[in-house]
Amino acid sequence: MKVYGIRNCDTVKKARKFLEEAGMEYAFHDYRKDGVDADKLAAFVGEFGWDTVLNRRGTTWRKLDDATKDAVVDAASALSVMIEHPSAIRRPIVEGETKNFIGFDPVAWEMALELGELK
């Protein structure tokens, strides 16, 4: 399992704590330290949709100029913004053996753990 995010993000901290308390082993990929793999990000956009992967509720999005925000109209433009501003990627994204997850929902993750989907 691989967890993608930003180390100091509160949601990522909660997700990592959940996994550790559940005894789950995972590798952590910090977008700020390790960079953003454009192909991997494109795959997540293909799976979840650009409007889900792009975090338009966060401070990074709110701080972008209006011209940049207005230019985000499709997957390609969203990818461009997320590669340039990794903090605009919704976090965490978990790449599991059988299923991927985006965002942290403890109830959904608990159910996925019980079903063996979170591994």
SULLINSUL-V14634 format. One record per backbone hydrogen bond with DSSP energy under -1.0 kcal/mol. CO is the residue of the C=O (numbers start at 1). NH is the residue of the N-H. Records with the same first field share a line. If there is no record, write none. Layout:
CO: NH, NH
This chain:
1: 27
2: 95
3: 29
4: 93
5: 31
6: 9
9: 13
10: 14
11: 15
12: 16
13: 17
14: 18
15: 19
16: 20
17: 21
18: 22
19: 24
20: 23
27: 3
29: 5
30: 34
31: 35
37: 41
38: 42
39: 43
40: 44
41: 45
42: 46
43: 47
44: 48
45: 49
49: 52, 53
50: 54
53: 90
54: 56
58: 62
59: 63
61: 64
65: 69
66: 70
67: 71
69: 72
71: 73
74: 78
75: 79
76: 80
77: 81
78: 82
79: 83
80: 84
81: 85
85: 88
86: 89
88: 55
92: 103
93: 4
94: 101
95: 2
101: 94
105: 109
106: 110
107: 111
108: 112
109: 113
110: 114
111: 115
112: 117, 118
117: 119
